Amino acid sequence: MDKNIIFMVIQNYLEGEEWMNCNDYIKQLNTDEMRDSLLVGVVRMTYHYRGELSNWDDLFDRVGCELYRRGLDGESMLRGLYPCEEY
């Protein structure tokens, strides 16, 4: 899926305070098919709203695991977003 579409959908949900829709959307993201920059971008984009999104922690974990699987430094890439010592 085009990264601009993903960002646009999430942004629309966040701006409209449609937490349930956004929560469902981030839960369904297929992280193993997303580019590295999109993975990190989605986590950063939703970070401020993580208290409203019960699936945010799961998204963070899935992104961290996917970055690790790709041989990338997920801890560095996600620094400041959450304690991610296991990455």
C-alpha positions as CSV (number, residue, x, y, z in Angstrom):
1,M,0.0,0.0,0.0
2,D,1.2,3.5,-0.8
3,K,2.8,5.2,2.2
4,N,1.0,8.4,1.5
5,I,-2.4,6.6,1.7
6,I,-1.4,5.0,5.0
7,F,-0.3,8.4,6.5
8,M,-3.4,10.1,5.1
9,V,-5.8,7.6,6.6
10,I,-4.1,7.7,10.0
11,Q,-3.9,11.5,10.0
12,N,-7.7,11.7,9.2
13,Y,-8.5,9.4,12.0
14,L,-6.3,11.2,14.5
15,E,-7.6,14.7,13.5
16,G,-11.2,13.5,13.7
17,E,-10.4,11.8,17.1
18,E,-11.7,8.5,15.6
19,W,-9.7,6.5,18.1
20,M,-11.5,3.2,17.5
21,N,-11.1,3.4,13.7
22,C,-7.4,4.4,14.0
23,N,-6.9,1.6,16.6
24,D,-8.4,-1.0,14.2
25,Y,-6.4,0.4,11.3
26,I,-3.0,0.2,13.1
27,K,-3.8,-3.3,14.3
28,Q,-4.3,-4.4,10.7
29,L,-1.1,-2.9,9.3
30,N,1.0,-5.7,7.8
31,T,4.4,-4.6,9.1
32,D,6.4,-7.2,7.1
33,E,5.3,-5.5,3.8
34,M,6.0,-1.9,4.8
35,R,9.2,0.0,4.1
36,D,11.5,0.9,7.0
37,S,10.7,4.6,6.9
38,L,7.0,3.9,6.9
39,L,7.3,1.6,9.9
40,V,9.1,4.2,12.0
41,G,6.9,7.0,10.6
42,V,3.6,5.3,11.7
43,V,4.9,4.8,15.2
44,R,6.2,8.4,15.4
45,M,3.0,9.8,13.9
46,T,0.8,8.0,16.5
47,Y,3.0,8.3,19.5
48,H,1.3,11.4,20.9
49,Y,-2.0,9.6,20.8
50,R,-0.8,6.3,22.3
51,G,-3.0,6.8,25.4
52,E,-6.1,6.7,23.1
53,L,-4.9,3.7,21.0
54,S,-5.0,0.4,22.9
55,N,-3.2,-1.2,20.0
56,W,-0.3,1.2,20.0
57,D,1.9,-0.9,22.2
58,D,1.4,-3.9,19.9
59,L,2.2,-1.7,16.9
60,F,5.4,-0.6,18.6
61,D,6.4,-4.2,19.4
62,R,5.6,-5.4,15.9
63,V,7.6,-2.6,14.3
64,G,10.5,-3.2,16.6
65,C,10.5,-6.9,15.9
66,E,10.2,-6.3,12.1
67,L,13.2,-3.9,12.2
68,Y,15.2,-6.4,14.2
69,R,14.2,-9.2,11.7
70,R,15.6,-7.0,8.9
71,G,18.9,-6.5,10.7
72,L,18.3,-2.9,11.5
73,D,18.9,-1.1,14.8
74,G,15.3,-0.8,16.0
75,E,16.4,0.6,19.3
76,S,18.1,3.5,17.7
77,M,15.4,4.1,15.1
78,L,12.6,4.1,17.8
79,R,14.6,6.0,20.4
80,G,12.6,8.3,22.6
81,L,9.3,6.6,21.8
82,Y,9.3,3.8,24.4
83,P,11.6,1.7,26.4
84,C,12.7,-0.8,23.8
85,E,15.6,-2.6,25.5
86,E,14.7,-5.9,23.9
87,Y,15.3,-4.5,20.4
